[in-house]
Amino acid sequence: MQPDVSLGVALYDYAPNIVFVFGIYWIIKSLKSELSKSSTYLIVFASALVIIAGILKATWKLIIALSGSDVRILSDIMFPLMGTGFFLIFIVLLMVVIRKNPEKSFKPLAIASSKKIFLPLMIIGGMGTTICLLIISWRKKARAAFVLFIIELIMTLMLGYVGGKFEVVTNFGVFLEQTLNLSSRIVWMLGCFYLYKKSSELNPLIK
């Protein structure tokens, strides 16, 4: 069903993408000495998939707000792109946690536009990414980052529950869902920043 979206709510949905860019930048900077060149390329590629997916979904809502047209493909393609992106980020961070090179463990993923397939993948990838960041924060004794990632993990679980159980179609409902998503991204971004801050204290060369 096509959601009822105002122009303000549609534009609001672009904000999480901006927050994500800052967060992933600080992750890459924090792990600069632990990522190979190919691993860095992989996490940048995966992040680009997440950003493109978010922009496409926000654009879908913007088109609805401006013209009432439902270009459903823009919404549907979000799940394979974002699901794959978060899962690849998770794989890279998992390899950092277990001290292996992700380029040797990466297997190409088939892409299909199916919410039932990629929503769980997106949730698992997002949660897995946060869990890896929790472990990395614990190892680096980045307490502020650790607490923020725990909060973000709880919010991710809430988002997964809402996304799996409810179809949000009212303007106010979409606004609340986007607010929860944006809040989660902001908490995640702050966690990434404090992880970077602690990492730069331990290794000034990554600044």
TORDONU-517621 format. One record per residue: residue number from 0; residue in three letters; x, y, z of N, C-alpha, C, O in turn. Coordinates in nm, 2 decimals. Example, Ala and Ser with C-alpha at 12.3 -4.5 7.8 and 13.67 -1.06 7.14 Angstrom:
// residues 2
NODE   seq   type     n.xx     n.yy     n.zz    ca.xx    ca.yy    ca.zz     c.xx     c.yy     c.zz     o.xx     o.yy     o.zz
NODE     0    ala     1.32    -0.57     0.78     1.23    -0.45     0.78     1.32    -0.33     0.78     1.42    -0.33     0.85
NODE     1    ser     1.28    -0.22     0.71     1.37    -0.11     0.71     1.29     0.00     0.79     1.34     0.11     0.80
This chain:
// residues 207
NODE   seq   type     n.xx     n.yy     n.zz    ca.xx    ca.yy    ca.zz     c.xx     c.yy     c.zz     o.xx     o.yy     o.zz
NODE     0    met     0.08    -0.12     0.00     0.00     0.00     0.00     0.09     0.13     0.00     0.19     0.13     0.07
NODE     1    gln     0.05     0.22    -0.08     0.12     0.35    -0.09     0.11     0.43     0.04     0.00     0.46     0.08
NODE     2    pro     0.22     0.47     0.10     0.21     0.55     0.22     0.16     0.70     0.19     0.18     0.75     0.08
NODE     3    asp     0.10     0.76     0.29     0.06     0.90     0.28     0.18     0.98     0.34     0.20     0.98     0.46
NODE     4    val     0.25     1.04     0.25     0.38     1.11     0.29     0.37     1.26     0.26     0.35     1.29     0.14
NODE     5    ser     0.40     1.35     0.35     0.41     1.49     0.32     0.55     1.52     0.27     0.64     1.44     0.28
NODE     6    leu     0.57     1.64     0.21     0.70     1.68     0.16     0.80     1.68     0.27     0.92     1.64     0.25
NODE     7    gly     0.77     1.74     0.38     0.86     1.75     0.50     0.91     1.61     0.54     1.03     1.59     0.57
NODE     8    val     0.82     1.52     0.55     0.86     1.38     0.60     0.94     1.31     0.49     1.04     1.24     0.53
NODE     9    ala     0.91     1.34     0.36     0.99     1.28     0.26     1.14     1.33     0.26     1.23     1.25     0.25
NODE    10    leu     1.15     1.46     0.28     1.29     1.52     0.28     1.36     1.47     0.41     1.48     1.46     0.41
NODE    11    tyr     1.29     1.45     0.52     1.34     1.41     0.65     1.41     1.27     0.63     1.50     1.24     0.70
NODE    12    asp     1.36     1.19     0.54     1.41     1.06     0.52     1.55     1.06     0.46     1.62     0.95     0.45
NODE    13    tyr     1.60     1.17     0.41     1.74     1.18     0.36     1.84     1.19     0.47     1.96     1.16     0.45
NODE    14    ala     1.80     1.24     0.59     1.89     1.26     0.70     1.97     1.14     0.74     2.09     1.16     0.76
NODE    15    pro     1.91     1.02     0.76     1.99     0.91     0.80     2.11     0.88     0.71     2.21     0.82     0.76
NODE    16    asn     2.10     0.91     0.58     2.21     0.88     0.49     2.33     0.97     0.52     2.44     0.92     0.51
NODE    17    ile     2.30     1.09     0.55     2.41     1.19     0.59     2.48     1.14     0.72     2.60     1.14     0.73
NODE    18    val     2.40     1.10     0.81     2.45     1.05     0.94     2.54     0.93     0.92     2.65     0.91     0.98
NODE    19    phe     2.49     0.84     0.83     2.56     0.71     0.80     2.70     0.74     0.74     2.80     0.67     0.78
NODE    20    val     2.71     0.84     0.65     2.84     0.87     0.59     2.94     0.91     0.70     3.05     0.86     0.69
NODE    21    phe     2.90     0.99     0.79     3.00     1.03     0.90     3.04     0.91     0.98     3.15     0.89     1.01
NODE    22    gly     2.94     0.82     1.02     2.97     0.71     1.10     3.06     0.61     1.03     3.16     0.56     1.09
NODE    23    ile     3.04     0.58     0.90     3.12     0.48     0.84     3.26     0.54     0.81     3.36     0.46     0.81
NODE    24    tyr     3.27     0.67     0.79     3.40     0.73     0.78     3.48     0.71     0.90     3.60     0.68     0.90
NODE    25    trp     3.42     0.73     1.02     3.50     0.72     1.15     3.53     0.57     1.17     3.64     0.54     1.23
NODE    26    ile     3.45     0.48     1.13     3.48     0.34     1.14     3.61     0.30     1.06     3.70     0.24     1.11
NODE    27    ile     3.61     0.35     0.93     3.72     0.32     0.84     3.85     0.39     0.90     3.96     0.33     0.90
NODE    28    lys     3.84     0.51     0.95     3.95     0.58     1.01     4.00     0.50     1.14     4.12     0.49     1.16
NODE    29    ser     3.91     0.45     1.22     3.94     0.38     1.34     4.02     0.25     1.31     4.11     0.22     1.39
NODE    30    leu     3.98     0.19     1.20     4.04     0.06     1.17     4.14     0.06     1.06     4.18    -0.04     1.00
NODE    31    lys     4.19     0.18     1.03     4.29     0.20     0.92     4.40     0.11     0.92     4.44     0.05     0.82
NODE    32    ser     4.46     0.09     1.04     4.58     0.00     1.05     4.54    -0.15     1.05     4.63    -0.23     1.04
NODE    33    glu     4.41    -0.18     1.06     4.37    -0.32     1.07     4.30    -0.37     0.94     4.27    -0.49     0.93
NODE    34    leu     4.28    -0.28     0.84     4.22    -0.31     0.72     4.32    -0.31     0.60     4.40    -0.22     0.59
NODE    35    ser     4.32    -0.42     0.52     4.40    -0.42     0.40     4.34    -0.32     0.30     4.23    -0.28     0.32
NODE    36    lys     4.41    -0.30     0.19     4.36    -0.21     0.09     4.23    -0.26     0.03     4.13    -0.19     0.01
NODE    37    ser     4.23    -0.39     0.00     4.11    -0.46    -0.06     3.99    -0.46     0.04     3.88    -0.44     0.00
NODE    38    ser     4.02    -0.48     0.17     3.92    -0.47     0.27     3.86    -0.33     0.28     3.73    -0.32     0.30
NODE    39    thr     3.94    -0.23     0.27     3.89    -0.09     0.27     3.80    -0.07     0.15     3.70    -0.01     0.16
NODE    40    tyr     3.84    -0.12     0.03     3.76    -0.10    -0.09     3.63    -0.17    -0.07     3.52    -0.12    -0.11
NODE    41    leu     3.63    -0.29    -0.01     3.51    -0.36     0.01     3.41    -0.29     0.10     3.29    -0.29     0.07
NODE    42    ile     3.46    -0.24     0.21     3.37    -0.17     0.31     3.32    -0.04     0.25     3.21     0.00     0.28
NODE    43    val     3.40     0.03     0.17     3.35     0.15     0.10     3.24     0.11     0.00     3.14     0.18    -0.01
NODE    44    phe     3.26     0.00    -0.08     3.16    -0.04    -0.17     3.03    -0.08    -0.10     2.92    -0.04    -0.15
NODE    45    ala     3.05    -0.15     0.01     2.93    -0.19     0.08     2.85    -0.07     0.14     2.73    -0.07     0.14
NODE    46    ser     2.93     0.03     0.19     2.87     0.15     0.24     2.80     0.22     0.13     2.69     0.28     0.15
NODE    47    ala     2.85     0.22     0.01     2.79     0.29    -0.10     2.65     0.23    -0.13     2.56     0.29    -0.17
NODE    48    leu     2.65     0.09    -0.12     2.52     0.02    -0.14     2.42     0.07    -0.04     2.30     0.09    -0.08
NODE    49    val     2.46     0.08     0.08     2.37     0.13     0.19     2.32     0.27     0.16     2.20     0.30     0.18
NODE    50    ile     2.41     0.36     0.12     2.37     0.50     0.10     2.28     0.51    -0.02     2.18     0.58    -0.02
NODE    51    ile     2.31     0.44    -0.13     2.23     0.44    -0.25     2.09     0.39    -0.22     1.99     0.45    -0.26
NODE    52    ala     2.08     0.28    -0.14     1.95     0.23    -0.10     1.87     0.33    -0.02     1.75     0.35    -0.05
NODE    53    gly     1.93     0.40     0.07     1.86     0.50     0.15     1.82     0.61     0.07     1.70     0.66     0.09
NODE    54    ile     1.90     0.66    -0.02     1.86     0.77    -0.11     1.74     0.73    -0.20     1.65     0.81    -0.22
NODE    55    leu     1.74     0.61    -0.25     1.64     0.56    -0.34     1.50     0.55    -0.26     1.40     0.59    -0.32
NODE    56    lys     1.51     0.51    -0.14     1.38     0.50    -0.06     1.33     0.64    -0.03     1.21     0.67    -0.04
NODE    57    ala     1.42     0.73     0.01     1.38     0.87     0.03     1.32     0.93    -0.09     1.23     1.01    -0.09
NODE    58    thr     1.39     0.90    -0.21     1.34     0.96    -0.33     1.20     0.91    -0.37     1.12     0.98    -0.42
NODE    59    trp     1.18     0.78    -0.34     1.05     0.72    -0.36     0.94     0.80    -0.28     0.83     0.83    -0.34
NODE    60    lys     0.97     0.83    -0.16     0.87     0.91    -0.08     0.86     1.05    -0.13     0.75     1.11    -0.13
NODE    61    leu     0.97     1.11    -0.18     0.96     1.24    -0.23     0.87     1.25    -0.35     0.80     1.34    -0.37
NODE    62    ile     0.88     1.15    -0.44     0.80     1.14    -0.56     0.65     1.13    -0.52     0.57     1.19    -0.58
NODE    63    ile     0.62     1.05    -0.42     0.49     1.04    -0.37     0.44     1.17    -0.32     0.32     1.21    -0.35
NODE    64    ala     0.52     1.24    -0.24     0.48     1.37    -0.19     0.45     1.47    -0.29     0.36     1.55    -0.28
NODE    65    leu     0.54     1.47    -0.40     0.53     1.58    -0.50     0.42     1.55    -0.61     0.35     1.64    -0.65
NODE    66    ser     0.41     1.42    -0.64     0.32     1.39    -0.76     0.21     1.29    -0.73     0.12     1.27    -0.80
NODE    67    gly     0.23     1.21    -0.61     0.13     1.11    -0.58     0.16     0.98    -0.66     0.09     0.88    -0.64
NODE    68    ser     0.27     0.98    -0.74     0.30     0.86    -0.81     0.38     0.76    -0.73     0.47     0.80    -0.65
NODE    69    asp     0.35     0.63    -0.74     0.41     0.53    -0.66     0.51     0.45    -0.74     0.48     0.35    -0.81
NODE    70    val     0.64     0.50    -0.75     0.74     0.43    -0.82     0.80     0.32    -0.73     0.91     0.34    -0.67
NODE    71    arg     0.72     0.21    -0.72     0.75     0.11    -0.62     0.89     0.05    -0.63     0.95     0.00    -0.53
NODE    72    ile     0.95     0.04    -0.75     1.08    -0.02    -0.77     1.19     0.05    -0.68     1.28    -0.01    -0.64
NODE    73    leu     1.17     0.18    -0.66     1.27     0.25    -0.58     1.27     0.21    -0.43     1.37     0.20    -0.37
NODE    74    ser     1.15     0.17    -0.38     1.14     0.12    -0.25     1.18    -0.03    -0.24     1.25    -0.07    -0.15
NODE    75    asp     1.14    -0.11    -0.34     1.17    -0.25    -0.34     1.32    -0.28    -0.35     1.37    -0.37    -0.29
NODE    76    ile     1.39    -0.20    -0.43     1.53    -0.22    -0.45     1.62    -0.19    -0.33     1.73    -0.23    -0.32
NODE    77    met     1.56    -0.12    -0.23     1.63    -0.08    -0.11     1.67    -0.21    -0.04     1.79    -0.21     0.02
NODE    78    phe     1.59    -0.31    -0.03     1.62    -0.42     0.05     1.74    -0.51     0.00     1.82    -0.54     0.08
NODE    79    pro     1.75    -0.54    -0.13     1.87    -0.61    -0.18     1.99    -0.53    -0.16     2.10    -0.58    -0.13
NODE    80    leu     1.98    -0.40    -0.19     2.10    -0.31    -0.18     2.15    -0.29    -0.04     2.26    -0.31    -0.01
NODE    81    met     2.05    -0.25     0.05     2.09    -0.23     0.19     2.12    -0.36     0.26     2.22    -0.36     0.34
NODE    82    gly     2.05    -0.46     0.23     2.07    -0.59     0.30     2.21    -0.64     0.26     2.29    -0.69     0.35
NODE    83    thr     2.25    -0.64     0.13     2.38    -0.68     0.09     2.49    -0.59     0.15     2.59    -0.64     0.19
NODE    84    gly     2.46    -0.46     0.15     2.56    -0.36     0.20     2.60    -0.39     0.34     2.71    -0.39     0.38
NODE    85    phe     2.49    -0.40     0.43     2.52    -0.42     0.57     2.58    -0.55     0.60     2.67    -0.57     0.69
NODE    86    phe     2.54    -0.65     0.52     2.60    -0.78     0.54     2.75    -0.78     0.51     2.83    -0.85     0.58
NODE    87    leu     2.79    -0.72     0.40     2.93    -0.71     0.36     3.01    -0.63     0.47     3.12    -0.67     0.50
NODE    88    ile     2.95    -0.52     0.52     3.02    -0.45     0.63     3.04    -0.54     0.75     3.14    -0.54     0.81
NODE    89    phe     2.94    -0.62     0.78     2.94    -0.71     0.89     3.06    -0.81     0.87     3.13    -0.84     0.96
NODE    90    ile     3.07    -0.86     0.74     3.17    -0.96     0.71     3.31    -0.90     0.73     3.40    -0.96     0.79
NODE    91    val     3.33    -0.78     0.68     3.46    -0.71     0.70     3.50    -0.69     0.85     3.61    -0.72     0.89
NODE    92    leu     3.40    -0.64     0.92     3.43    -0.62     1.07     3.44    -0.75     1.14     3.52    -0.76     1.24
NODE    93    leu     3.37    -0.86     1.10     3.39    -0.99     1.16     3.53    -1.04     1.14     3.59    -1.10     1.23
NODE    94    met     3.58    -1.02     1.02     3.72    -1.06     0.99     3.82    -0.98     1.07     3.93    -1.03     1.11
NODE    95    val     3.79    -0.86     1.10     3.88    -0.78     1.19     3.87    -0.83     1.33     3.98    -0.85     1.39
NODE    96    val     3.76    -0.87     1.37     3.74    -0.92     1.51     3.82    -1.05     1.53     3.88    -1.08     1.63
NODE    97    ile     3.81    -1.14     1.42     3.87    -1.27     1.44     4.01    -1.27     1.37     4.07    -1.38     1.36
NODE    98    arg     4.06    -1.15     1.34     4.20    -1.14     1.29     4.23    -1.21     1.16     4.33    -1.28     1.14
NODE    99    lys     4.13    -1.20     1.07     4.15    -1.26     0.94     4.13    -1.16     0.83     4.08    -1.05     0.86
NODE   100    asn     4.18    -1.19     0.71     4.16    -1.10     0.59     4.03    -1.12     0.52     4.01    -1.23     0.47
NODE   101    pro     3.94    -1.02     0.52     3.81    -1.05     0.46     3.81    -1.08     0.32     3.72    -1.14     0.26
NODE   102    glu     3.92    -1.04     0.25     3.92    -1.06     0.10     3.93    -1.21     0.07     3.89    -1.26    -0.04
NODE   103    lys     3.98    -1.29     0.17     3.99    -1.44     0.14     3.87    -1.51     0.18     3.85    -1.63     0.14
NODE   104    ser     3.78    -1.45     0.26     3.66    -1.51     0.30     3.53    -1.47     0.23     3.43    -1.53     0.24
NODE   105    phe     3.54    -1.36     0.15     3.43    -1.31     0.08     3.38    -1.40    -0.03     3.46    -1.44    -0.11
NODE   106    lys     3.25    -1.42    -0.04     3.19    -1.50    -0.14     3.08    -1.41    -0.21     3.01    -1.34    -0.13
NODE   107    pro     3.07    -1.40    -0.34     2.97    -1.32    -0.40     2.83    -1.36    -0.36     2.80    -1.48    -0.34
NODE   108    leu     2.75    -1.26    -0.34     2.61    -1.28    -0.30     2.51    -1.26    -0.42     2.53    -1.16    -0.49
NODE   109    ala     2.42    -1.35    -0.43     2.32    -1.33    -0.54     2.22    -1.22    -0.49     2.19    -1.21    -0.37
NODE   110    ile     2.17    -1.14    -0.59     2.09    -1.03    -0.55     1.95    -1.05    -0.61     1.94    -1.08    -0.73
NODE   111    ala     1.85    -1.04    -0.53     1.71    -1.06    -0.57     1.62    -0.96    -0.50     1.65    -0.93    -0.38
NODE   112    ser     1.53    -0.90    -0.56     1.44    -0.80    -0.50     1.33    -0.86    -0.42     1.22    -0.88    -0.47
NODE   113    ser     1.36    -0.90    -0.30     1.26    -0.96    -0.21     1.27    -0.92    -0.07     1.38    -0.94    -0.01
NODE   114    lys     1.17    -0.85    -0.02     1.17    -0.80     0.12     1.19    -0.92     0.22     1.26    -0.90     0.32
NODE   115    lys     1.12    -1.03     0.19     1.13    -1.14     0.29     1.27    -1.20     0.30     1.31    -1.25     0.40
NODE   116    ile     1.34    -1.19     0.19     1.48    -1.24     0.19     1.58    -1.14     0.25     1.66    -1.17     0.34
NODE   117    phe     1.57    -1.02     0.20     1.67    -0.92     0.23     1.64    -0.84     0.36     1.74    -0.78     0.42
NODE   118    leu     1.52    -0.83     0.41     1.50    -0.76     0.54     1.57    -0.83     0.65     1.64    -0.77     0.73
NODE   119    pro     1.55    -0.97     0.66     1.63    -1.04     0.76     1.78    -1.02     0.74     1.86    -1.01     0.84
NODE   120    leu     1.83    -1.03     0.62     1.97    -1.01     0.59     2.02    -0.87     0.63     2.13    -0.86     0.69
NODE   121    met     1.93    -0.77     0.61     1.96    -0.63     0.65     1.97    -0.62     0.80     2.06    -0.56     0.85
NODE   122    ile     1.88    -0.69     0.87     1.88    -0.68     1.01     2.00    -0.76     1.07     2.07    -0.71     1.16
NODE   123    ile     2.02    -0.88     1.02     2.14    -0.95     1.06     2.27    -0.88     1.04     2.36    -0.88     1.12
NODE   124    gly     2.28    -0.82     0.92     2.40    -0.75     0.88     2.42    -0.63     0.97     2.53    -0.60     1.02
NODE   125    gly     2.31    -0.55     1.00     2.32    -0.44     1.09     2.35    -0.47     1.23     2.44    -0.41     1.29
NODE   126    met     2.29    -0.58     1.28     2.31    -0.62     1.42     2.46    -0.68     1.43     2.53    -0.66     1.52
NODE   127    gly     2.49    -0.76     1.33     2.63    -0.82     1.33     2.74    -0.71     1.32     2.84    -0.72     1.39
NODE   128    thr     2.71    -0.60     1.25     2.81    -0.49     1.24     2.82    -0.43     1.38     2.93    -0.40     1.42
NODE   129    thr     2.71    -0.40     1.44     2.71    -0.34     1.58     2.78    -0.43     1.68     2.85    -0.38     1.76
NODE   130    ile     2.75    -0.56     1.67     2.81    -0.65     1.77     2.97    -0.65     1.75     3.04    -0.66     1.85
NODE   131    cys     3.01    -0.65     1.62     3.16    -0.65     1.60     3.21    -0.52     1.65     3.32    -0.52     1.71
NODE   132    leu     3.14    -0.41     1.63     3.19    -0.28     1.69     3.19    -0.28     1.84     3.28    -0.21     1.90
NODE   133    leu     3.10    -0.35     1.90     3.10    -0.36     2.05     3.23    -0.44     2.09     3.29    -0.39     2.19
NODE   134    ile     3.26    -0.54     2.02     3.38    -0.62     2.06     3.51    -0.53     2.04     3.60    -0.53     2.12
NODE   135    ile     3.51    -0.46     1.92     3.63    -0.37     1.90     3.64    -0.26     2.00     3.75    -0.23     2.05
NODE   136    ser     3.52    -0.20     2.04     3.52    -0.10     2.14     3.57    -0.15     2.28     3.64    -0.08     2.35
NODE   137    trp     3.53    -0.27     2.31     3.57    -0.34     2.44     3.72    -0.36     2.44     3.78    -0.33     2.54
NODE   138    arg     3.77    -0.40     2.32     3.92    -0.43     2.32     4.00    -0.30     2.33     4.10    -0.30     2.39
NODE   139    lys     3.94    -0.19     2.27     4.01    -0.07     2.27     3.98     0.02     2.40     4.03     0.13     2.42
NODE   140    lys     3.89    -0.04     2.48     3.85     0.02     2.61     3.78     0.16     2.58     3.80     0.26     2.65
NODE   141    ala     3.71     0.16     2.47     3.63     0.28     2.43     3.49     0.27     2.49     3.40     0.23     2.43
NODE   142    arg     3.48     0.31     2.62     3.36     0.29     2.70     3.24     0.36     2.64     3.13     0.30     2.64
NODE   143    ala     3.26     0.49     2.61     3.15     0.56     2.55     3.09     0.50     2.43     2.97     0.49     2.41
NODE   144    ala     3.18     0.46     2.34     3.14     0.39     2.22     3.07     0.26     2.25     2.97     0.23     2.18
NODE   145    phe     3.12     0.19     2.34     3.06     0.06     2.38     2.91     0.08     2.43     2.82     0.01     2.38
NODE   146    val     2.89     0.18     2.51     2.75     0.21     2.56     2.66     0.25     2.45     2.55     0.21     2.44
NODE   147    leu     2.71     0.34     2.36     2.63     0.39     2.25     2.60     0.27     2.15     2.48     0.27     2.10
NODE   148    phe     2.69     0.18     2.13     2.66     0.07     2.04     2.55    -0.03     2.10     2.48    -0.09     2.03
NODE   149    ile     2.55    -0.04     2.23     2.45    -0.12     2.30     2.31    -0.06     2.28     2.22    -0.13     2.24
NODE   150    ile     2.31     0.07     2.30     2.18     0.15     2.28     2.14     0.13     2.13     2.02     0.11     2.10
NODE   151    glu     2.23     0.14     2.04     2.20     0.13     1.90     2.15    -0.01     1.86     2.06    -0.03     1.78
NODE   152    leu     2.21    -0.11     1.93     2.16    -0.25     1.90     2.02    -0.27     1.95     1.94    -0.34     1.88
NODE   153    ile     1.98    -0.21     2.06     1.85    -0.22     2.11     1.75    -0.15     2.01     1.64    -0.21     1.98
NODE   154    met     1.79    -0.04     1.96     1.71     0.04     1.87     1.69    -0.04     1.73     1.59    -0.03     1.67
NODE   155    thr     1.80    -0.11     1.69     1.80    -0.19     1.57     1.69    -0.30     1.58     1.62    -0.33     1.49
NODE   156    leu     1.69    -0.36     1.70     1.60    -0.47     1.73     1.45    -0.41     1.72     1.36    -0.48     1.67
NODE   157    met     1.43    -0.30     1.78     1.30    -0.23     1.77     1.26    -0.20     1.63     1.15    -0.23     1.59
NODE   158    leu     1.35    -0.15     1.55     1.33    -0.12     1.41     1.29    -0.25     1.33     1.20    -0.25     1.24
NODE   159    gly     1.37    -0.36     1.36     1.34    -0.48     1.29     1.20    -0.54     1.33     1.14    -0.59     1.24
NODE   160    tyr     1.16    -0.52     1.45     1.03    -0.57     1.49     0.92    -0.49     1.42     0.82    -0.54     1.37
NODE   161    val     0.94    -0.35     1.42     0.84    -0.27     1.35     0.83    -0.30     1.20     0.72    -0.31     1.15
NODE   162    gly     0.95    -0.31     1.14     0.95    -0.34     1.00     0.89    -0.47     0.96     0.83    -0.49     0.85
NODE   163    gly     0.91    -0.57     1.05     0.86    -0.70     1.02     0.71    -0.73     1.05     0.65    -0.81     0.99
NODE   164    lys     0.66    -0.65     1.15     0.52    -0.67     1.20     0.42    -0.58     1.14     0.30    -0.61     1.13
NODE   165    phe     0.46    -0.45     1.11     0.37    -0.35     1.07     0.40    -0.29     0.94     0.51    -0.28     0.90
NODE   166    glu     0.29    -0.26     0.86     0.31    -0.18     0.74     0.26    -0.04     0.77     0.15    -0.01     0.78
NODE   167    val     0.36     0.05     0.78     0.34     0.19     0.82     0.30     0.27     0.69     0.38     0.28     0.60
NODE   168    val     0.18     0.32     0.69     0.13     0.39     0.57     0.08     0.53     0.59     0.07     0.61     0.50
NODE   169    thr     0.05     0.57     0.72     0.01     0.70     0.75     0.13     0.80     0.76     0.24     0.75     0.79
NODE   170    asn     0.11     0.92     0.73     0.22     1.02     0.73     0.28     1.03     0.87     0.40     1.03     0.88
NODE   171    phe     0.20     1.03     0.98     0.25     1.03     1.11     0.33     0.90     1.15     0.43     0.91     1.21
NODE   172    gly     0.27     0.79     1.10     0.34     0.66     1.13     0.48     0.66     1.06     0.57     0.61     1.12
NODE   173    val     0.48     0.70     0.93     0.61     0.71     0.86     0.71     0.80     0.93     0.83     0.77     0.94
NODE   174    phe     0.66     0.91     0.98     0.74     1.01     1.05     0.80     0.95     1.17     0.92     0.96     1.20
NODE   175    leu     0.72     0.87     1.25     0.77     0.81     1.37     0.88     0.70     1.34     0.98     0.69     1.40
NODE   176    glu     0.85     0.62     1.23     0.94     0.52     1.19     1.08     0.58     1.15     1.18     0.54     1.18
NODE   177    gln     1.07     0.69     1.07     1.19     0.76     1.02     1.26     0.82     1.14     1.39     0.83     1.14
NODE   178    thr     1.19     0.87     1.24     1.25     0.93     1.36     1.33     0.83     1.44     1.44     0.85     1.48
NODE   179    leu     1.27     0.71     1.45     1.34     0.60     1.52     1.47     0.56     1.44     1.57     0.53     1.50
NODE   180    asn     1.45     0.55     1.31     1.57     0.52     1.22     1.68     0.62     1.23     1.80     0.59     1.24
NODE   181    leu     1.64     0.75     1.22     1.74     0.86     1.23     1.81     0.86     1.37     1.93     0.88     1.38
NODE   182    ser     1.73     0.84     1.47     1.78     0.84     1.61     1.89     0.73     1.62     1.99     0.74     1.68
NODE   183    ser     1.85     0.61     1.57     1.94     0.49     1.57     2.07     0.52     1.50     2.18     0.49     1.54
NODE   184    arg     2.06     0.59     1.38     2.18     0.62     1.30     2.27     0.73     1.37     2.39     0.72     1.37
NODE   185    ile     2.20     0.82     1.44     2.28     0.92     1.51     2.36     0.86     1.63     2.47     0.89     1.65
NODE   186    val     2.29     0.77     1.70     2.36     0.70     1.81     2.47     0.62     1.76     2.58     0.62     1.82
NODE   187    trp     2.45     0.55     1.65     2.56     0.47     1.58     2.67     0.56     1.54     2.79     0.52     1.56
NODE   188    met     2.64     0.67     1.48     2.74     0.77     1.43     2.83     0.81     1.55     2.95     0.82     1.54
NODE   189    leu     2.76     0.85     1.66     2.83     0.89     1.78     2.92     0.78     1.84     3.04     0.81     1.88
NODE   190    gly     2.87     0.66     1.83     2.96     0.55     1.88     3.08     0.54     1.79     3.19     0.51     1.84
NODE   191    cys     3.06     0.55     1.66     3.17     0.55     1.56     3.27     0.66     1.59     3.40     0.64     1.59
NODE   192    phe     3.22     0.78     1.62     3.31     0.89     1.65     3.39     0.86     1.78     3.52     0.89     1.78
NODE   193    tyr     3.33     0.81     1.88     3.41     0.79     2.01     3.50     0.67     1.99     3.61     0.67     2.06
NODE   194    leu     3.47     0.58     1.91     3.56     0.47     1.88     3.68     0.52     1.80     3.80     0.49     1.83
NODE   195    tyr     3.66     0.61     1.71     3.77     0.68     1.63     3.85     0.76     1.73     3.98     0.76     1.72
NODE   196    lys     3.79     0.83     1.82     3.86     0.92     1.91     3.95     0.84     2.00     4.07     0.87     2.02
NODE   197    lys     3.90     0.72     2.05     3.98     0.64     2.13     4.10     0.57     2.05     4.21     0.56     2.10
NODE   198    ser     4.06     0.53     1.93     4.17     0.47     1.84     4.28     0.57     1.81     4.39     0.53     1.80
NODE   199    ser     4.24     0.69     1.79     4.34     0.79     1.76     4.43     0.82     1.88     4.55     0.86     1.86
NODE   200    glu     4.38     0.81     2.00     4.46     0.82     2.12     4.56     0.71     2.13     4.68     0.73     2.17
NODE   201    leu     4.52     0.59     2.09     4.60     0.47     2.10     4.70     0.47     1.99     4.82     0.42     2.01
NODE   202    asn     4.66     0.52     1.88     4.75     0.52     1.76     4.74     0.65     1.68     4.65     0.66     1.60
NODE   203    pro     4.82     0.75     1.72     4.81     0.88     1.66     4.83     0.88     1.50     4.79     0.98     1.44
NODE   204    leu     4.88     0.78     1.45     4.91     0.77     1.30     4.78     0.76     1.22     4.78     0.79     1.10
NODE   205    ile     4.66     0.72     1.29     4.54     0.71     1.21     4.47     0.84     1.20     4.36     0.84     1.13
NODE   206    lys     4.51     0.94     1.26     4.44     1.07     1.25     4.45     1.12     1.11     4.39     1.23     1.08
